[in-house]
Amino acid sequence: MSAVEAVANNGADLKNKNEIDVKIASIDKVFVVDTGADCNLISKAFFEEVQNKIDLSNYSRCDKYFRTANNGNLNIVGLIDLPLE
């Protein structure tokens, strides 16, 4: 199983009904899944935590811009397809 994730410079600790428990590189995390989004985001801090434990061959820099629900900007630094355990 895999999920396409965008790596963002800022992470939010969200709590809502769209939370799922996942394990990536043997690290347990709670993800908030936006089923209407093209991709889901992870924080840059989490990416840095797992980057030495995963295959980075599908990581690429990203020049896309994302807007939040309140019209804020997200600084996206890359795209990666992460394996879920």
Legacy VTK file of the C-alpha trace (Angstrom):
# vtk DataFile Version 3.0
C-alpha trace
ASCII
DATASET POLYDATA
POINTS 85 float
0.000 0.000 0.000
1.273 3.527 -0.630
0.120 7.098 -0.410
1.358 10.090 -2.346
2.439 12.710 0.122
3.680 16.263 -0.296
6.314 17.404 2.143
5.407 20.748 3.711
7.526 23.087 5.811
4.855 23.422 8.468
2.885 20.692 10.211
-0.380 20.967 12.085
-1.490 18.668 14.851
-5.067 18.128 13.710
-7.711 16.030 15.459
-10.835 15.027 13.539
-12.836 12.077 12.265
-10.604 11.634 9.198
-7.691 10.364 11.280
-6.102 7.018 10.483
-3.251 5.166 12.150
-0.350 4.453 9.791
3.140 3.063 10.066
5.909 4.369 7.837
9.476 3.104 8.230
8.392 1.394 11.474
7.215 4.743 12.886
3.598 4.924 14.088
1.762 8.118 13.148
-1.787 9.411 12.988
-2.621 10.883 9.582
-5.517 13.130 8.694
-6.739 12.082 5.274
-8.451 14.618 3.031
-10.383 12.394 0.653
-11.146 15.338 -1.623
-7.507 16.350 -2.035
-5.142 15.337 -4.828
-2.545 14.438 -2.201
-2.029 14.472 1.548
0.648 16.440 3.362
3.305 15.489 5.864
5.458 17.916 7.800
9.056 18.544 6.826
10.018 17.391 10.334
8.368 13.980 9.770
10.028 13.648 6.364
13.395 14.356 7.978
12.607 11.708 10.607
12.004 8.972 8.005
14.250 10.008 5.117
17.131 7.768 6.182
14.782 4.780 6.577
12.966 4.854 3.222
13.767 4.623 -0.473
14.130 8.178 -1.772
14.353 7.246 -5.447
10.852 8.628 -6.083
11.408 11.907 -4.169
11.369 15.022 -6.305
11.483 18.748 -5.689
8.175 20.513 -6.125
7.352 23.928 -7.530
3.612 23.691 -6.805
1.836 26.035 -4.457
-0.892 24.964 -2.088
-3.517 27.108 -0.396
-5.102 26.233 2.908
-8.828 26.399 3.629
-8.310 29.880 5.134
-6.425 31.035 1.999
-2.953 30.728 3.549
0.063 29.490 1.613
1.952 26.249 2.230
5.616 26.034 1.295
5.865 22.620 -0.406
9.419 21.345 -0.687
8.913 18.017 -2.448
6.782 15.057 -3.460
7.217 11.421 -2.470
5.266 8.178 -2.611
5.564 6.669 0.878
5.105 2.978 1.623
2.582 2.317 4.393
3.072 -0.727 6.614
LINES 1 86
85 0 1 2 3 4 5 6 7 8 9 10 11 12 13 14 15 16 17 18 19 20 21 22 23 24 25 26 27 28 29 30 31 32 33 34 35 36 37 38 39 40 41 42 43 44 45 46 47 48 49 50 51 52 53 54 55 56 57 58 59 60 61 62 63 64 65 66 67 68 69 70 71 72 73 74 75 76 77 78 79 80 81 82 83 84
